[in-house]
Amino acid sequence: MLIVVIILTTVVMSLISPFFLTQSNLLSLLMYTTVVGLLALSQTPVILAGNGGADLSVGSVLSLCSVIFGTLAVVMDLNPWLAAIVTMVCGALLGLINGLFITLLNLPPLIVTLSTLYLYASLALVISGGRDINGFDEAGFAFLGQGSILGIPAMVLLVLFPVYLFGSFLMNKTVFGRNVYVIGSSAEAAKLSGINVVRTKILLYVFSSVVASLGAIVTASWLLNARSTAGSEFLLPSIAIAVLGGVAINGGIGKVSGTFLALVLVAILNSGLQLAGVNSTIQIGLLGVIIIVSILIRSKDQSKAIAT
Amino acid sequence: MKPSSLKTDERTLALLKNIQVFMLPVLLVFSLILFATLSPVFLTAANLTNVAVNSVDLALVAAGLTLILLMGGIDVSTGFAVGLTAWFVGTLSGLNLNPYLILVAAIVIGATIGLFNGSLTVFFGIPSIVATIGTAAIYQTLLFLLWNSRDVFAEPVTPFLSGSGRWLGVPTLIWLVLLIYLALHVVLTKTSFGRSIFAIGSNPEAANLIGLKIRRTRFIVYATLGGLIGLAAVTYLGRVGVVQAYSGNEITFLAIASVVVGGTSILGGEGSILRTLGGVAFIMILNNGSVLAGVPSIWNGVVIGSIILLAVSLKGAVVILERKRSGI
């Protein structure tokens, strides 16, 4: 279904703009896709685990990690790769905080991540003092965000594809992935069948935030700058793409590959609209429509449930 | 379980409940004393009136949002809904219409927006947070399209709804807020409609079983929030005087923060609308006081965020202990 839509959109876009199918356009399309794609992937397992879960803090985790990374690599002049590892550890901690609040205090994931959405973004502002951090070591580090291997952008080949492959492997081939699906269908049943629900859920949020922190590193390497608002625009597309990819908002149903196809479709739309000169704010509204329409199409059978 | 550990649980539970009740008053008193010490201007009548008048649109949105949270829902589209409605108000003001007609139009437009949000959750079963993330994006884009690079400037619709109106020496806007909070408080505590809001919030299935009209109640509440958003758009425009592409955006999170800091449980079923007014006061005092005291206002977000997380955690801990006590 999504593949058909992707082919159709590609045809339409290439008819509208002759530039659409040029190599340079397709490449810049992939660049945009990488960061958004990482956040959509980080969202997928969280939504799959159900209980009305979605990680609303992914954008703020990206912002905060971006500022942490900038502080380490530029202000403290640490080796960028070492700084990247430390940043990912910080990302894991931020996810751990989300996971602990959600599981130990038995709070709704949306409420906790809505709070940390605000808290992490505010912390990013405090740490950076609201100023951009510029001056990343360009020579080696910039290759990740700006270089390419065999014509394919390095960040796509070295980050986006491997992370999606890993995510797909994690969800389809491991016990952890199977547990997430079981929890998503029924947390009670999962508990009864002996699954450690608490540990699985905490790991989900850690995974989500680590992937988001990767997004921060890629952004820094691409733009050679770190901002306290780097991630604020990414929450909306991350949820829209996951939901469009067939991940049911009530959990249990959906696949990482679906998220990937939705990512390709949104990237094509984004690029086509940009070529057509459509303002990016209009794309925000479009993503909003995508969220609502894709849930409407899929949730007919679930609409009888009492949603809050 | 050993009796001694039961006793400790009892004591912890009582302590947590006390913290829940006294957190807001303590925060309010503490911030008042702190800022009064740091700034000589802070505790003057002129400044406090100024703070109160500037918090009217936030107070109106927070009042409507309290009802939504009491039912266990949420709305993250309120800010752009205010901005979008304010654009219509500003544009209508430019046509020299009767001010009361504009006021009615604002409430109708706001209620329409509220009903749109409401129908997505009530009739189509989309969780309110996801639905309103979507509609927030849509309202943002609609406002952007209507704005079309032209700022809309407007005078207050009527003096009654601007900061300059006075009745018995008190700003008319403050009377308006007090009237609305009092009315909603009476509805929530004295009517069966109000009690059904609490019932739906604490247990929707049970509310359904005892025959409450859940969908109708929730629909009315969404319309109420919408109407208050319309009213807030009028006072917002009267205060700011201009509508731009991102107008109103800042209200979204502050409104949620006001309600939660006020002690209304974000899990639904528990809270009080009058305490929301205290939450609004705390957040506005924090903003105003930190500016006057020369404290960097970038810390405000961290303070507010931490308090929200604390309030939510307290509630979570209380629920767990209460369940343990009743042996579930």
Interface residues (C-beta under 8 A of the other chain):
Chain A: G52 A54 L56 F101 L105 N106 L107 P108 L110 I111 V112 L114 S115 T116 Y118 L119 A121 S122 L123 L125 V126 G129 G130 L235 L236 I239 V243 I249 N250 N279 T281 I282 I284 G285 L286 L287 G288 V289 I291 I292 I295 L296 S299 Q302 S303 K304 A305 I306 A307 T308
Chain B: M71 G72 G73 I74 V76 L120 T121 F123 F124 G125 I126 P127 S128 I129 V130 A131 I133 G134 T135 A136 A137 I138 Q140 T141 L142 F144 L145 P204 E205 N208 I214 A245 F253 I256 A257 I266 L267 G268 I298 W299 N300 G301 V302 I304 G305 S306 I308 L309 V312 S313 K315 G316 A317 V319 I320
